[in-house]
Amino acid sequence: QVQLVESGGGLVQPGGSLRLSCAASGSIWRVYAVGWYRQAPGKQRELVATITSGGSTNYGESVKGRFTISRDNAKNTVYLQMNSLKPEDTAVYYCTADTYYWGQGTQVTVSS
């Protein structure tokens, strides 16, 4: 069993930055691929970024070059550094382990 708790969301102006964190319970978490998905109102949930246990990363097309995912296995935590934020990045961001375990989500709003 893995429990995921996201933090770091909030309101930011266009062009700003935020850093999301996802803390996981259970040491077995480190063998999973972990990542972030997001869902905006009226839209389907979409991939933001994932990172495997070996450190390989994958990003959604709309965030490439702006977002960076990383993980700290010693702290059972995965991070999402979001730079150059745009209004279209506004969504609830969900942390996932193997797309099987999901966190409750954290709201990110990009607005002036």
HUZIMO-V735329 format. One line per field, one symbol per residue. ss: DSSP state (H for helix, E for strand, L for the rest). phi: phi as a letter, one per 30 degrees, with the letter a starting at -180 (. if undefined). A space follows every 50 residues. Layout:
ss = ???
phi = ???
This chain:
ss = LLLEEEELLEEELLLLLEEEEEEELLHHHHHLLEEEEEELLLLLLEEEEE ELLLLLEEELHHHLLLEEEEEELLLLEEEEEELLLLHHHLEEEEEEELLL EELLLEEEEELL
phi = .bcbbdajdlcbdejdbbbcbbcccjddeddddbabbbbceibddbdcab bdddjdcbbdedceiccbcbbbddchbcbbdcchdbedddadcccbcihc cbddjbdcbcac
